[in-house]
Amino acid sequence: MTHDNLRASVAYPHALPVLLVLLAAAGLAIAPAAAAAQGATWFEGALLIDGSGDPPMADAAFLVEDGAFAWVGRRGEREPPAGAIHVDLSGRTVIPALIDAHQHLGLTNVKDGTHSKENYTRANLVEHLQRSAYHGVAATMSLGLEHDEALAFALRDAAIPNAARFLTSGRGIAATAMAGPQQAYRLGIPRGAPTEAAGRAAVAELDALGAELVKIWVDDRGGTVPKLAPAVYRAIIDEAHARGMRVTSHLGSTSGLADAKDLIRAGVDGFAHTVRDRDIDDEYMALVREHPDVWTVPNLPGSPVTADDLPWLAETLPPFEIDNLRAQAERLAAEGPGASFELQCRNLARNREAGMPIGMGTDSGVSVGWTTHTELRDMAQCGLTPMEVIVAATRVNAQILRLDDLGTVSAGKSASFVVLDANPLDDVTNSRRISAVYLGGEPVDREALRARFLEGVR
């Protein structure tokens, strides 16, 4: 259901057509309630899950003015201002727009499946950001694989219509340029830091670009590449902190627990994964409790899709991709979740027990936007409550990424929220039953995006 299906009325109906004509003359195709960004819009009747973790509020109301929440409460607690546009959300649920704290954007062409440096263009990045917005994502952090840093930092926080906010850590740091993620074996994107001096110099370069978060890879990929040495990552963390920057680390699949313990002692700010080589132990738990601000952003190796997901995904993905996902779904359904998923579920539960802040990240660059929802499902399958999952993907991620204007539906925050046709507290997969997405008070034109995503692919 699009925004046009939401029932709206205007106290001064003669004024709205004039405003919409002016907007259309400027080349903007905007549904009626989008005029709220220029004035005031009153939303009422929804069940509100505000992202704070507090119980949901039935029959909520909120006022949006100039792209921000001006007031949030229960219907009847105050009257809407004269002249405000009214939007009736009865029967629907509102959550804050989602945040993905771990993505790799720009290198994959979604329409043909290719993965290369040549794909790293402004047009492709914008499409990735618009696909994220279509699925209710307000902001996404691209962690460490920015082939063109000048483009990445120019695009950071740019105001792009119908798009999520683009955040970037620039090119990350590994032992060598070929020791980053699997894709980078071919692409050679990370900065190589074989020595402490090289690590400090890499941080200085990132600082000069305006990076606020440094991504490092501490992983030898099963002995196939050099691993960032402890003395080097200590120098990186020390240099970053001296410059007011923070460091998040990738953990490997063969020595992750030992590396995680040493990284916590070294002062790392967070992890881009959970520990995934073995069950975390009491020593790790004690370290987490001693360092309560160190976060984790798990990306769980669950099934990317099930057969039930395919009709939903066909809204935006080309037929070849649906065929590939169908084959994956059939294979994974036959295999079951696997030992790796079960291990990471146990470790996620222990992180929660230790009080570690838990965010949400997809670690995805191939499947953009929609994997946010499958990650929410996987986190719930690991035992987190639907409320905990929603808070991880909204308030906690906003805190991790220092996005002070996002994360909750509360006065003073950006009016970035998702209208759902069903309650995700009943079933977290209802997060994908999207009726409308608003970013900064403006509705995302999901119908136009959907048509463009599939243009020329059928």
C-alpha positions as CSV (number, residue, x, y, z in Angstrom):
1,M,0.0,0.0,0.0
2,T,1.4,3.4,-0.9
3,H,1.1,6.7,0.9
4,D,-1.8,7.7,-1.5
5,N,-3.9,5.0,0.2
6,L,-3.6,6.6,3.5
7,R,-6.6,8.8,4.4
8,A,-5.6,12.4,4.5
9,S,-7.5,15.7,4.9
10,V,-6.5,19.3,5.1
11,A,-8.0,22.0,7.2
12,Y,-7.4,24.6,4.4
13,P,-8.1,22.6,1.3
14,H,-7.9,25.6,-1.0
15,A,-4.2,26.1,-0.2
16,L,-2.9,22.5,-0.8
17,P,-3.5,22.4,-4.6
18,V,-1.6,25.6,-5.1
19,L,1.4,24.2,-3.1
20,L,1.3,20.9,-5.0
21,V,1.3,22.8,-8.3
22,L,4.4,24.7,-7.2
23,L,6.1,21.5,-6.2
24,A,5.2,19.8,-9.4
25,A,6.5,22.7,-11.4
26,A,9.8,22.2,-9.6
27,G,9.9,18.6,-10.9
28,L,8.9,16.9,-7.7
29,A,6.2,14.2,-7.7
30,I,5.0,14.4,-4.1
31,A,2.0,12.7,-2.5
32,P,-0.4,15.1,-0.6
33,A,1.1,14.6,2.9
34,A,4.6,15.5,1.6
35,A,3.6,19.1,2.0
36,A,4.2,18.5,5.7
37,A,7.9,19.1,5.2
38,Q,6.9,22.7,4.3
39,G,4.4,23.1,7.2
40,A,2.7,20.8,9.6
41,T,1.2,17.3,9.4
42,W,-0.7,15.6,12.1
43,F,-0.6,11.8,12.2
44,E,-3.0,9.9,14.5
45,G,-4.4,6.5,15.3
46,A,-1.4,4.2,15.0
47,L,0.1,1.8,17.5
48,L,3.5,3.5,18.1
49,I,6.7,1.6,18.9
50,D,9.0,4.5,19.5
51,G,12.4,2.8,19.5
52,S,13.1,3.5,23.2
53,G,12.2,0.0,24.3
54,D,9.2,1.3,26.3
55,P,5.8,-0.5,25.8
56,P,4.0,0.5,22.6
57,M,1.5,3.3,22.7
58,A,-2.0,2.6,21.3
59,D,-3.9,5.3,19.5
60,A,-0.8,7.5,19.2
61,A,-0.6,10.9,17.6
62,F,2.4,13.0,16.5
63,L,3.0,16.3,14.8
64,V,5.6,16.7,12.1
65,E,6.9,20.2,11.4
66,D,9.8,21.2,9.1
67,G,10.9,17.6,8.8
68,A,11.0,16.9,12.6
69,F,8.8,15.5,15.3
70,A,7.4,18.5,17.0
71,W,5.2,16.6,19.5
72,V,4.5,12.9,20.2
73,G,1.7,11.6,22.5
74,R,-1.7,10.0,22.6
75,R,-4.6,11.1,20.5
76,G,-6.8,13.4,22.5
77,E,-4.0,14.8,24.7
78,R,-3.8,17.9,22.5
79,E,-5.5,19.3,19.4
80,P,-3.7,19.4,16.0
81,P,-2.7,22.9,15.0
82,A,-5.0,24.8,12.6
83,G,-4.1,24.2,9.0
84,A,-2.2,21.0,9.6
85,I,-2.6,18.1,7.1
86,H,-4.3,15.2,8.8
87,V,-3.2,11.5,8.2
88,D,-5.2,8.7,9.7
89,L,-3.1,5.7,10.6
90,S,-5.7,3.7,12.3
91,G,-5.0,0.0,12.2
92,R,-1.4,0.5,11.4
93,T,1.9,0.4,13.4
94,V,4.6,3.0,13.3
95,I,8.3,2.3,14.1
96,P,11.4,4.6,13.7
97,A,13.1,4.3,10.3
98,L,15.7,1.6,10.5
99,I,19.5,2.0,10.5
100,D,22.0,-0.5,9.1
101,A,25.4,-0.1,10.9
102,H,27.3,-2.4,8.6
103,Q,27.0,-2.4,4.8
104,H,29.3,-2.4,1.8
105,L,27.7,-0.2,-0.9
106,G,28.5,0.6,-4.5
107,L,30.5,-2.4,-5.7
108,T,27.7,-4.6,-6.9
109,N,25.3,-3.8,-9.8
110,V,22.0,-5.2,-8.4
111,K,20.5,-5.5,-11.9
112,D,23.1,-7.7,-13.5
113,G,24.9,-9.2,-10.4
114,T,28.4,-8.0,-11.4
115,H,30.9,-7.0,-8.6
116,S,33.7,-4.7,-9.6
117,K,35.4,-1.4,-9.0
118,E,33.8,-0.1,-12.2
119,N,30.4,-0.3,-10.5
120,Y,31.5,2.2,-7.8
121,T,29.8,5.2,-9.3
122,R,27.5,7.9,-7.9
123,A,24.5,6.4,-9.8
124,N,25.0,3.0,-8.4
125,L,25.5,4.3,-4.9
126,V,22.4,6.3,-5.2
127,E,20.4,3.3,-6.3
128,H,21.7,1.3,-3.3
129,L,20.6,4.1,-1.0
130,Q,17.2,4.4,-2.7
131,R,16.7,0.6,-2.4
132,S,17.5,1.0,1.3
133,A,15.0,3.8,1.7
134,Y,12.4,1.7,-0.1
135,H,12.8,-0.9,2.6
136,G,12.5,1.6,5.5
137,V,16.2,2.4,6.1
138,A,17.0,6.0,7.1
139,A,20.8,5.6,7.2
140,T,23.4,3.0,6.3
141,M,27.1,2.8,7.2
142,S,29.4,1.6,4.5
143,L,32.3,0.0,6.3
144,G,35.7,0.0,4.7
145,L,35.4,-0.8,1.0
146,E,35.1,2.7,-0.6
147,H,37.0,2.3,-3.9
148,D,36.6,6.0,-4.6
149,E,37.0,7.9,-1.3
150,A,36.5,11.3,-2.9
151,L,33.1,10.2,-4.2
152,A,32.2,8.5,-0.9
153,F,32.9,11.5,1.3
154,A,31.3,13.9,-1.2
155,L,28.2,11.8,-1.0
156,R,28.2,11.4,2.8
157,D,25.2,13.0,4.3
158,A,24.1,14.4,0.9
159,A,20.4,15.2,0.6
160,I,19.3,12.7,-2.1
161,P,15.5,12.4,-2.8
162,N,14.0,9.0,-1.8
163,A,17.3,7.8,-0.4
164,A,18.8,6.7,2.9
165,R,21.6,8.8,4.4
166,F,25.0,7.6,3.3
167,L,27.6,7.1,6.0
168,T,31.1,5.9,5.3
169,S,34.3,5.0,7.2
170,G,36.3,5.3,4.0
171,R,38.9,2.6,3.1
172,G,39.5,0.4,6.1
173,I,42.8,-0.9,7.3
174,A,44.2,-4.5,7.1
175,A,47.6,-6.0,7.2
176,T,47.9,-5.5,3.4
177,A,45.5,-4.2,0.8
178,M,44.7,-7.8,-0.2
179,A,43.9,-8.9,3.4
180,G,40.5,-7.4,3.7
181,P,37.2,-9.2,2.9
182,Q,37.0,-11.9,0.3
183,Q,36.0,-9.4,-2.4
184,A,39.0,-7.3,-1.7
185,Y,41.4,-10.2,-2.5
186,R,40.7,-9.1,-6.1
187,L,39.9,-5.5,-5.5
188,G,42.7,-4.5,-3.1
189,I,40.8,-1.7,-1.5
190,P,41.9,-1.6,2.2
191,R,44.9,0.4,3.3
192,G,47.7,-2.0,4.2
193,A,49.4,-1.5,7.5
194,P,52.3,-3.9,8.1
195,T,53.9,-1.6,10.8
196,E,52.8,0.6,13.6
197,A,53.9,3.7,11.7
198,A,51.9,2.6,8.6
199,G,48.8,2.1,10.9
200,R,49.1,5.6,12.4
201,A,49.6,7.1,8.9
202,A,46.5,5.4,7.6
203,V,44.5,6.8,10.5
204,A,45.9,10.3,9.8
205,E,44.7,10.0,6.1
206,L,41.2,9.0,7.2
207,D,41.1,11.9,9.7
208,A,42.0,14.3,6.9
209,L,39.1,13.0,4.9
210,G,36.7,13.5,7.7
211,A,36.2,9.9,8.8
212,E,34.8,9.4,12.3
213,L,34.9,5.6,12.4
214,V,37.9,3.5,11.4
215,K,37.3,-0.1,10.2
216,I,40.0,-2.7,10.7
217,W,40.2,-6.4,9.7
218,V,41.9,-8.7,12.3
219,D,41.7,-11.9,10.3
220,D,44.1,-14.2,8.5
221,R,41.3,-15.8,6.4
222,G,42.3,-19.3,7.6
223,G,46.0,-18.7,7.1
224,T,45.7,-17.4,3.5
225,V,46.6,-13.7,4.2
226,P,48.7,-11.8,6.8
227,K,46.7,-10.7,9.9
228,L,46.9,-7.2,11.4
229,A,49.4,-7.5,14.2
230,P,48.4,-6.7,17.8
231,A,51.1,-3.9,18.0
232,V,49.7,-2.4,14.8
233,Y,46.1,-2.4,15.8
234,R,47.1,-1.0,19.2
235,A,48.8,1.9,17.4
236,I,45.7,2.4,15.1
237,I,43.4,2.5,18.1
238,D,45.7,4.9,20.0
239,E,46.0,7.2,17.0
240,A,42.3,7.2,16.3
241,H,41.4,8.0,19.9
242,A,43.9,10.8,20.1
243,R,42.2,12.3,17.1
244,G,38.6,11.8,18.5
245,M,37.9,8.9,16.2
246,R,36.6,5.4,17.0
247,V,37.6,1.9,15.8
248,T,35.4,-1.0,14.9
249,S,36.9,-4.4,14.1
250,H,36.1,-7.3,11.9
251,L,36.7,-10.6,13.7
252,G,37.9,-13.7,11.9
253,S,36.3,-17.1,11.9
254,T,39.4,-19.0,13.2
255,S,40.8,-17.0,16.1
256,G,37.9,-14.5,16.8
257,L,37.6,-15.2,20.5
258,A,41.3,-14.7,21.3
259,D,41.4,-11.6,19.1
260,A,38.3,-10.1,20.6
261,K,39.7,-10.4,24.1
262,D,42.9,-8.7,23.1
263,L,41.1,-6.0,21.1
264,I,38.9,-5.1,24.1
265,R,42.0,-4.8,26.2
266,A,43.5,-2.6,23.5
267,G,40.6,-0.2,23.6
268,V,38.6,-1.1,20.5
269,D,35.2,0.7,20.5
270,G,33.1,-2.1,18.8
271,F,32.9,-5.2,16.7
272,A,31.5,-5.6,13.2
273,H,30.6,-9.2,14.1
274,T,30.0,-11.5,17.0
275,V,32.7,-14.0,18.0
276,R,32.2,-16.9,15.5
277,D,35.0,-19.4,16.0
278,R,34.0,-20.9,19.3
279,D,31.7,-20.3,22.3
280,I,32.7,-17.2,24.3
281,D,34.0,-17.9,27.8
282,D,33.9,-16.4,31.2
283,E,37.1,-14.4,30.6
284,Y,35.4,-12.7,27.6
285,M,32.3,-12.1,29.6
286,A,34.3,-10.4,32.4
287,L,36.1,-8.2,29.9
288,V,32.7,-7.1,28.4
289,R,31.4,-6.2,31.8
290,E,34.6,-4.2,32.5
291,H,34.2,-2.3,29.2
292,P,30.4,-1.7,29.0
293,D,30.6,0.7,26.1
294,V,32.1,-1.8,23.6
295,W,29.4,-2.7,21.1
296,T,28.7,-5.6,18.7
297,V,26.9,-5.4,15.4
298,P,26.2,-9.1,14.6
299,N,25.4,-10.3,11.1
300,L,24.1,-13.8,11.5
301,P,24.7,-16.6,8.9
302,G,21.1,-17.6,8.8
303,S,19.2,-18.4,5.6
304,P,19.1,-15.3,3.4
305,V,15.5,-16.1,2.3
306,T,12.8,-18.6,2.6
307,A,10.3,-19.5,-0.1
308,D,7.8,-17.2,1.6
309,D,10.0,-14.2,1.0
310,L,10.2,-14.5,-2.8
311,P,6.9,-12.8,-3.7
312,W,7.9,-9.8,-1.5
313,L,11.4,-9.6,-3.0
314,A,10.0,-9.8,-6.6
315,E,8.7,-6.3,-6.0
316,T,12.3,-4.9,-6.5
317,L,14.6,-7.7,-7.7
318,P,15.2,-8.9,-11.3
319,P,14.0,-12.4,-12.3
320,F,17.5,-13.9,-12.3
321,E,18.1,-12.8,-8.7
322,I,14.7,-14.3,-7.7
323,D,15.7,-17.6,-9.3
324,N,19.1,-17.5,-7.5
325,L,17.4,-16.8,-4.2
326,R,14.8,-19.6,-4.8
327,A,17.6,-22.1,-5.3
328,Q,19.4,-20.9,-2.1
329,A,16.1,-21.1,-0.2
330,E,15.6,-24.7,-1.3
331,R,19.1,-25.7,-0.5
332,L,19.2,-24.0,2.9
333,A,15.8,-25.4,3.9
334,A,17.1,-28.9,3.2
335,E,20.4,-28.3,5.1
336,G,18.9,-26.5,8.2
337,P,20.4,-23.5,10.1
338,G,23.9,-25.1,10.5
339,A,26.4,-25.1,13.3
340,S,27.7,-21.6,12.5
341,F,24.3,-20.1,13.0
342,E,23.7,-21.9,16.2
343,L,27.2,-20.9,17.6
344,Q,26.6,-17.3,16.8
345,C,23.1,-17.4,18.3
346,R,24.7,-18.7,21.6
347,N,27.3,-16.0,21.5
348,L,24.8,-13.3,20.8
349,A,22.8,-14.5,23.8
350,R,25.9,-14.3,26.0
351,N,26.7,-10.8,24.8
352,R,23.2,-9.8,25.8
353,E,23.7,-11.5,29.2
354,A,27.0,-9.5,29.7
355,G,25.2,-6.2,28.9
356,M,27.0,-5.5,25.7
357,P,25.2,-3.0,23.5
358,I,23.8,-4.9,20.5
359,G,23.2,-3.1,17.2
360,M,22.2,-4.5,13.8
361,G,24.2,-4.8,10.6
362,T,23.8,-6.9,7.5
363,D,27.4,-6.9,6.2
364,S,25.7,-6.8,2.8
365,G,26.8,-5.3,-0.5
366,V,25.1,-7.6,-2.9
367,S,21.6,-7.7,-1.4
368,V,20.8,-4.1,-0.6
369,G,18.0,-2.9,1.7
370,W,15.9,-6.0,2.0
371,T,18.5,-7.9,4.0
372,T,17.8,-5.6,6.9
373,H,14.6,-7.4,7.4
374,T,16.0,-10.9,7.2
375,E,18.7,-9.9,9.7
376,L,15.9,-8.7,12.1
377,R,14.3,-12.1,11.6
378,D,17.6,-14.0,12.3
379,M,18.2,-12.0,15.5
380,A,14.7,-12.9,16.7
381,Q,15.4,-16.6,15.8
382,C,18.5,-16.3,18.1
383,G,16.2,-15.5,21.0
384,L,16.1,-11.7,21.1
385,T,12.6,-10.4,21.6
386,P,11.0,-8.5,18.7
387,M,11.2,-5.3,20.8
388,E,15.0,-5.9,21.4
389,V,15.5,-6.4,17.7
390,I,13.7,-3.2,16.8
391,V,15.6,-1.2,19.4
392,A,18.9,-2.7,18.1
393,A,18.1,-1.5,14.6
394,T,16.9,2.0,15.7
395,R,18.0,3.5,19.0
396,V,21.1,1.5,19.6
397,N,22.4,1.9,16.0
398,A,21.8,5.6,16.2
399,Q,23.9,5.7,19.4
400,I,26.7,3.6,17.9
401,L,26.8,5.8,14.8
402,R,26.2,9.0,16.7
403,L,23.1,9.9,14.7
404,D,21.6,12.2,17.3
405,D,18.6,13.0,15.1
406,L,17.5,9.4,14.4
407,G,16.6,6.2,16.3
408,T,13.4,7.1,18.1
409,V,10.0,8.7,17.4
410,S,10.3,11.6,19.9
411,A,10.1,15.3,19.9
412,G,13.1,17.0,18.2
413,K,14.2,14.0,16.2
414,S,14.0,13.8,12.4
415,A,10.6,12.6,11.3
416,S,12.0,9.4,9.8
417,F,9.6,6.5,10.4
418,V,8.0,3.5,8.8
419,V,4.2,2.8,8.7
420,L,3.5,-0.9,8.8
421,D,0.3,-2.8,8.0
422,A,0.9,-5.3,10.9
423,N,2.6,-5.3,14.3
424,P,6.2,-6.5,14.4
425,L,5.9,-7.3,18.1
426,D,3.5,-10.1,17.1
427,D,5.9,-11.3,14.4
428,V,9.1,-9.5,13.6
429,T,8.7,-10.4,9.9
430,N,5.9,-7.8,9.9
431,S,8.7,-5.2,9.6
432,R,8.6,-5.8,5.8
433,R,4.8,-5.2,5.6
434,I,5.5,-1.6,4.7
435,S,2.6,0.8,3.9
436,A,4.8,4.0,3.8
437,V,8.2,5.3,4.6
438,Y,8.9,8.9,5.7
439,L,12.4,10.3,5.8
440,G,12.8,13.8,7.3
441,G,9.1,14.3,7.1
442,E,8.8,13.5,3.4
443,P,7.2,10.3,2.1
444,V,9.4,8.1,0.0
445,D,7.9,7.5,-3.4
446,R,8.1,3.7,-3.2
447,E,5.9,3.2,-6.3
448,A,8.2,5.2,-8.5
449,L,11.2,3.5,-7.1
450,R,9.7,0.1,-7.6
451,A,9.0,0.8,-11.2
452,R,12.6,2.1,-11.8
453,F,14.2,-0.8,-10.0
454,L,12.6,-3.2,-12.5
455,E,12.9,-1.1,-15.6
456,G,14.4,-3.0,-18.4
457,V,14.9,-6.2,-16.5
458,R,11.8,-8.2,-17.4
